[in-house]
């Protein structure tokens, strides 16, 4: 797995932007504290990215949101904040202990009634959602080896006009030469799938900050 590296100034600029523009509030600070207290990995999205997800979902007018990869609920809370009255968010978390932490955080943030946490392998959960009302917005941020599978599932669970965002698509630039990094190879395969699919219109944005050199892809379902 690639080691994400900070560069001088990147984290400081991110902190300035977060303080000036994002202002996540006490609920988001509590999520970070819970991650550290539980010994969970610090792989949550940056605050700037979390608020971007909220704004994208709000701009899209999403009423139903699907998230693949909950961790402690940081991005989940941001996405739930975008929902209108009557909206719903389904989030998939593999580990029960992570789901328990996220449940507490989501409830404490005041959006618990909007969020359904499904525990277990995400691919199994996604299959149970087939045939239901389509999702308007999908955020993929889980095990990279299944990114392409998650994209395929997302296409069966959405509608024309739905938005799909996939995190961690630059991976310190390792996508150019994955070598023996299976995650980088899987990310590149997912990007190739996204770019070749007639069902998606996509682009990607590079980011630099506390999470190193990375980025996200965003696509609209045709």
KEKE-3310 file (N, C-alpha, C; in steps of 0.2 Angstrom, whole numbers, plus 5000, padded with zeros to 4 digits):
npx = (5004:5003:5012:5005:5011:5014:5017:5028:5018:5006:4997:4995:4989:4977:4972:4970:4960:4950:4947:4943:4933:4926:4922:4917:4912:4908:4903:4910:4923:4922:4920:4933:4940:4934:4939:4953:4952:4947:4957:4957:4960:4967:4960:4949:4940:4947:4942:4939:4936:4925:4915:4914:4908:4896:4891:4891:4881:4870:4869:4866:4853:4850:4840:4841:4855:4869:4882:4898:4908:4910:4918:4921:4910:4913:4912:4900:4891:4893:4887:4874:4870:4867:4855:4837:4822:4815:4824:4836:4850:4860:4873:4888:4897:4910:4916:4910:4913:4918:4906:4899:4905:4903:4889:4886:4892:4885:4872:4875:4878:4865:4859:4855:4842:4841:4850:4855:4864:4873:4880:4893:4901:4902:4898:4889:4879:4875:4869:4858:4851:4846:4834:4826:4821:4830:4846:4852:4864:4881:4894:4910:4921:4930:4937:4950:4952:4940:4935:4930:4920:4912:4908:4901:4890:4885:4880:4869:4861:4857:4851:4848:4857:4861:4874:4891:4904:4921:4933:4951:4959:4971:4982:4995:5001:5004:4995:5000:5011:5008:5015:5020:5009:4994:4983:4984:4984:4971:4964:4967:4962:4948:4947:4949:4938:4928:4931:4929:4916:4900:4890:4893:4899:4913:4926:4941:4949:4964:4971:4979:4985:4982:4981:4990:4996:4983:4966:4950:4937:4923:4907:4893:4879:4873)
npy = (4994:5011:5024:5039:5055:5070:5087:5101:5115:5111:5105:5115:5125:5118:5118:5132:5134:5126:5131:5144:5142:5130:5125:5115:5112:5107:5094:5087:5089:5080:5068:5065:5065:5053:5043:5043:5039:5026:5020:5019:5019:5034:5039:5046:5057:5073:5089:5099:5091:5084:5094:5098:5086:5087:5099:5096:5085:5093:5103:5094:5090:5079:5067:5054:5045:5035:5028:5020:5014:5018:5020:5031:5039:5052:5057:5053:5061:5073:5071:5068:5080:5087:5083:5085:5088:5072:5065:5052:5042:5028:5019:5009:4998:4988:4983:4979:4985:4998:5002:5004:5014:5024:5025:5031:5043:5049:5050:5058:5070:5074:5069:5056:5050:5050:5041:5025:5012:4999:4984:4974:4964:4975:4973:4962:4969:4979:4971:4968:4979:4981:4984:4992:5009:5021:5028:5045:5050:5044:5039:5033:5025:5015:4998:4998:4988:4983:4994:4994:4985:4991:5002:4996:4991:5003:5008:5000:5004:5017:5031:5039:5055:5054:5056:5050:5049:5045:5041:5044:5043:5046:5043:5046:5047:5035:5028:5030:5021:5007:4996:4984:4987:4983:4990:5003:4998:4993:5004:5011:5003:5004:5018:5017:5009:5018:5028:5022:5018:5019:5023:5033:5049:5057:5065:5070:5076:5082:5082:5090:5089:5086:5073:5069:5068:5066:5063:5064:5056:5061:5058:5058:5049:5043)
npz = (5000:4996:5004:5010:5009:5017:5011:5014:5019:5013:5022:5030:5022:5020:5033:5035:5025:5029:5042:5038:5028:5029:5042:5051:5064:5081:5081:5070:5075:5086:5080:5074:5086:5091:5082:5085:5098:5097:5091:5077:5059:5052:5040:5036:5025:5021:5029:5020:5009:5014:5015:5002:4997:5003:4997:4984:4984:4988:4978:4967:4971:4979:4986:4990:4996:4994:5002:5002:5012:5028:5040:5053:5052:5047:5034:5031:5039:5034:5021:5025:5030:5019:5015:5011:5020:5024:5017:5014:5019:5015:5021:5020:5030:5034:5046:5062:5074:5069:5064:5075:5082:5072:5072:5085:5083:5072:5077:5087:5080:5076:5065:5064:5062:5048:5043:5038:5043:5036:5040:5036:5022:5008:4995:4996:5003:4994:4984:4990:4989:4976:4964:4972:4976:4966:4969:4971:4973:4975:4985:4984:4994:5000:5001:4990:4980:4976:4969:4955:4955:4964:4957:4946:4953:4958:4946:4944:4954:4952:4943:4927:4927:4941:4952:4954:4965:4967:4979:4982:4970:4964:4972:4977:4964:4960:4951:4938:4937:4943:4947:4959:4968:4973:4976:4969:4956:4955:4957:4945:4936:4939:4935:4922:4918:4921:4912:4900:4900:4893:4900:4909:4912:4915:4926:4934:4949:4955:4972:4986:5002:5019:5018:5009:4992:4981:4975:4968:4958:4948:4942:4931:4929:4913)
capx = (5000:5007:5012:5003:5015:5012:5022:5027:5013:5000:4992:4994:4984:4971:4969:4967:4954:4945:4945:4940:4927:4922:4919:4912:4908:4909:4901:4916:4929:4920:4922:4940:4942:4932:4943:4959:4951:4946:4963:4955:4965:4965:4959:4943:4941:4949:4936:4937:4933:4919:4910:4913:4903:4889:4889:4889:4875:4865:4868:4862:4847:4850:4836:4844:4862:4873:4890:4902:4914:4908:4923:4918:4905:4914:4909:4892:4888:4893:4882:4868:4868:4865:4848:4831:4817:4812:4829:4838:4857:4862:4880:4890:4903:4912:4918:4905:4916:4918:4899:4896:4908:4900:4882:4886:4894:4880:4867:4877:4877:4859:4857:4854:4836:4842:4856:4854:4871:4872:4886:4895:4904:4898:4895:4883:4874:4873:4865:4851:4847:4844:4827:4823:4821:4837:4850:4853:4871:4884:4901:4914:4927:4931:4943:4951:4952:4933:4932:4927:4914:4907:4905:4896:4884:4882:4876:4863:4857:4856:4847:4851:4857:4864:4881:4895:4910:4925:4939:4958:4960:4978:4986:5002:5003:5005:4991:5004:5015:5006:5020:5017:5004:4987:4978:4985:4982:4964:4961:4968:4957:4942:4947:4949:4931:4924:4932:4927:4909:4895:4884:4896:4902:4917:4932:4945:4952:4969:4971:4985:4984:4984:4981:4995:4994:4978:4961:4944:4934:4916:4904:4886:4876:4869)
capy = (5000:5017:5029:5045:5060:5077:5091:5108:5120:5108:5104:5122:5128:5115:5120:5138:5134:5122:5136:5150:5141:5124:5126:5109:5112:5102:5087:5085:5088:5074:5062:5065:5062:5046:5039:5042:5035:5019:5017:5018:5023:5041:5039:5049:5063:5080:5093:5102:5086:5082:5099:5097:5081:5090:5104:5092:5082:5098:5105:5089:5090:5072:5065:5047:5045:5029:5029:5014:5015:5023:5022:5033:5043:5059:5059:5052:5067:5079:5070:5068:5087:5089:5080:5089:5084:5066:5062:5046:5040:5021:5018:5002:4997:4981:4981:4980:4990:5004:5004:5006:5021:5029:5026:5036:5050:5051:5051:5064:5075:5076:5066:5049:5048:5050:5037:5018:5009:4992:4981:4968:4966:4980:4970:4959:4974:4982:4966:4968:4986:4981:4984:4998:5016:5023:5033:5051:5052:5038:5041:5026:5026:5008:4994:5000:4982:4982:5000:4993:4981:4996:5006:4992:4990:5009:5009:4997:5007:5024:5033:5045:5061:5053:5058:5045:5051:5040:5045:5041:5040:5048:5038:5048:5046:5028:5025:5030:5015:5003:4991:4978:4990:4981:4996:5007:4994:4992:5011:5013:4999:5008:5024:5015:5007:5024:5032:5018:5017:5023:5025:5038:5055:5058:5068:5069:5082:5081:5086:5090:5091:5082:5066:5068:5069:5061:5066:5060:5056:5062:5056:5058:5044:5046)
capz = (5000:4996:5010:5008:5011:5017:5009:5017:5017:5011:5028:5033:5018:5021:5039:5034:5021:5034:5047:5035:5024:5030:5049:5052:5070:5086:5079:5066:5080:5090:5076:5074:5093:5092:5078:5089:5104:5096:5087:5070:5055:5051:5033:5034:5020:5024:5030:5014:5004:5016:5014:4995:4996:5005:4992:4977:4985:4988:4971:4963:4974:4981:4991:4992:4995:4995:5004:5002:5017:5033:5045:5060:5050:5045:5027:5032:5042:5029:5016:5028:5031:5012:5013:5013:5024:5021:5013:5017:5017:5016:5021:5021:5034:5034:5053:5067:5079:5066:5063:5082:5083:5068:5075:5090:5080:5068:5081:5091:5076:5075:5058:5065:5059:5041:5041:5039:5043:5034:5042:5032:5015:5005:4989:4999:5005:4988:4981:4993:4988:4969:4963:4976:4973:4964:4973:4967:4974:4977:4987:4985:4998:5004:4999:4983:4976:4973:4966:4949:4957:4967:4951:4942:4957:4958:4940:4944:4959:4951:4937:4923:4931:4947:4953:4958:4967:4970:4982:4982:4963:4962:4976:4976:4957:4958:4946:4932:4937:4949:4949:4963:4972:4970:4976:4963:4950:4955:4956:4938:4932:4940:4931:4915:4917:4921:4906:4894:4901:4889:4905:4913:4909:4921:4926:4940:4952:4960:4978:4990:5008:5025:5016:5004:4985:4980:4971:4967:4952:4949:4936:4930:4925:4907)
cpx = (5004:5006:5011:5008:5013:5018:5022:5022:5006:4995:4990:4989:4977:4968:4966:4960:4948:4942:4941:4933:4923:4918:4914:4909:4910:4908:4907:4922:4928:4922:4929:4943:4940:4937:4950:4958:4950:4952:4961:4960:4962:4965:4952:4945:4943:4942:4934:4934:4926:4913:4909:4908:4896:4887:4887:4882:4869:4864:4864:4855:4845:4845:4838:4851:4865:4880:4893:4908:4912:4913:4919:4912:4906:4911:4902:4889:4888:4888:4875:4865:4866:4857:4843:4827:4815:4818:4832:4846:4858:4870:4882:4897:4904:4913:4912:4907:4916:4911:4896:4899:4904:4892:4882:4888:4889:4874:4868:4876:4870:4856:4855:4848:4836:4846:4854:4861:4870:4879:4887:4899:4899:4895:4889:4878:4871:4868:4858:4847:4845:4837:4823:4823:4828:4840:4852:4861:4875:4891:4904:4920:4929:4937:4944:4951:4945:4930:4928:4920:4909:4904:4900:4890:4881:4878:4869:4858:4855:4851:4850:4851:4860:4871:4885:4902:4915:4931:4945:4959:4967:4983:4994:5005:5005:5001:4995:5008:5013:5011:5017:5012:4997:4982:4978:4983:4974:4961:4962:4963:4950:4941:4946:4941:4927:4924:4929:4919:4904:4890:4887:4899:4906:4923:4935:4948:4958:4969:4978:4984:4986:4984:4986:4993:4989:4972:4955:4941:4926:4913:4896:4884:4872:4863)
cpy = (5006:5021:5036:5050:5067:5081:5098:5112:5117:5107:5111:5126:5125:5117:5127:5138:5131:5127:5142:5148:5135:5124:5121:5108:5107:5095:5084:5084:5081:5068:5060:5062:5055:5041:5038:5038:5028:5016:5015:5021:5030:5042:5042:5055:5069:5084:5096:5098:5084:5087:5099:5092:5084:5095:5101:5089:5087:5101:5101:5088:5083:5071:5058:5047:5038:5030:5022:5015:5020:5025:5024:5038:5050:5061:5058:5058:5072:5077:5070:5076:5090:5087:5085:5085:5078:5062:5056:5044:5032:5021:5011:5002:4990:4979:4983:4986:4997:5007:5007:5013:5026:5030:5031:5043:5053:5053:5058:5071:5077:5073:5059:5046:5047:5045:5030:5015:5002:4989:4974:4969:4970:4977:4966:4964:4977:4978:4967:4974:4986:4980:4989:5004:5018:5028:5039:5053:5046:5041:5034:5028:5020:5005:4996:4994:4981:4988:4999:4990:4986:5000:5002:4992:4997:5011:5005:5000:5014:5025:5038:5051:5060:5054:5052:5049:5046:5043:5041:5038:5042:5044:5039:5047:5039:5025:5025:5023:5011:4998:4985:4981:4988:4986:5001:5004:4994:4999:5013:5009:5002:5014:5022:5013:5013:5028:5029:5017:5022:5026:5031:5043:5058:5063:5067:5075:5079:5085:5085:5093:5087:5075:5065:5070:5064:5065:5062:5061:5057:5061:5057:5052:5046:5042)
cpz = (5000:5002:5008:5012:5011:5014:5013:5014:5015:5016:5031:5029:5019:5028:5039:5030:5025:5039:5044:5031:5026:5037:5050:5059:5075:5085:5075:5071:5084:5086:5075:5081:5094:5088:5082:5095:5103:5092:5080:5066:5053:5043:5031:5029:5024:5025:5024:5009:5007:5015:5006:4993:4997:5000:4986:4978:4985:4982:4967:4965:4976:4987:4994:4991:4997:4997:5005:5006:5022:5038:5051:5058:5048:5039:5027:5034:5037:5024:5019:5029:5024:5011:5015:5018:5021:5017:5017:5014:5019:5016:5023:5024:5035:5042:5058:5072:5076:5065:5070:5083:5079:5070:5080:5087:5076:5072:5085:5087:5074:5068:5058:5061:5051:5038:5043:5038:5041:5036:5038:5026:5011:4998:4991:5000:4999:4984:4984:4992:4980:4969:4968:4972:4971:4968:4968:4968:4977:4979:4988:4988:5003:5001:4992:4978:4973:4970:4960:4950:4960:4962:4947:4946:4957:4952:4940:4949:4958:4945:4933:4927:4938:4947:4957:4959:4970:4972:4981:4975:4960:4965:4975:4969:4955:4953:4939:4931:4943:4952:4953:4969:4970:4971:4970:4957:4950:4954:4948:4934:4933:4936:4924:4913:4917:4915:4900:4894:4897:4894:4909:4909:4915:4920:4933:4943:4956:4966:4982:4996:5014:5023:5010:4997:4983:4975:4971:4960:4953:4942:4936:4926:4919:4907)
residu = (UNK:UNK:UNK:UNK:UNK:UNK:UNK:UNK:UNK:UNK:UNK:UNK:UNK:UNK:UNK:UNK:UNK:UNK:UNK:UNK:UNK:UNK:UNK:UNK:UNK:UNK:UNK:UNK:UNK:UNK:UNK:UNK:UNK:UNK:UNK:UNK:UNK:UNK:UNK:UNK:UNK:UNK:UNK:UNK:UNK:UNK:UNK:UNK:UNK:UNK:UNK:UNK:UNK:UNK:UNK:UNK:UNK:UNK:UNK:UNK:UNK:UNK:UNK:UNK:UNK:UNK:UNK:UNK:UNK:UNK:UNK:UNK:UNK:UNK:UNK:UNK:UNK:UNK:UNK:UNK:UNK:UNK:UNK:UNK:UNK:UNK:UNK:UNK:UNK:UNK:UNK:UNK:UNK:UNK:UNK:UNK:UNK:UNK:UNK:UNK:UNK:UNK:UNK:UNK:UNK:UNK:UNK:UNK:UNK:UNK:UNK:UNK:UNK:UNK:UNK:UNK:UNK:UNK:UNK:UNK:UNK:UNK:UNK:UNK:UNK:UNK:UNK:UNK:UNK:UNK:UNK:UNK:UNK:UNK:UNK:UNK:UNK:UNK:UNK:UNK:UNK:UNK:UNK:UNK:UNK:UNK:UNK:UNK:UNK:UNK:UNK:UNK:UNK:UNK:UNK:UNK:UNK:UNK:UNK:UNK:UNK:UNK:UNK:UNK:UNK:UNK:UNK:UNK:UNK:UNK:UNK:UNK:UNK:UNK:UNK:UNK:UNK:UNK:UNK:UNK:UNK:UNK:UNK:UNK:UNK:UNK:UNK:UNK:UNK:UNK:UNK:UNK:UNK:UNK:UNK:UNK:UNK:UNK:UNK:UNK:UNK:UNK:UNK:UNK:UNK:UNK:UNK:UNK:UNK:UNK:UNK:UNK:UNK:UNK:UNK:UNK:UNK:UNK:UNK:UNK:UNK:UNK)
# end
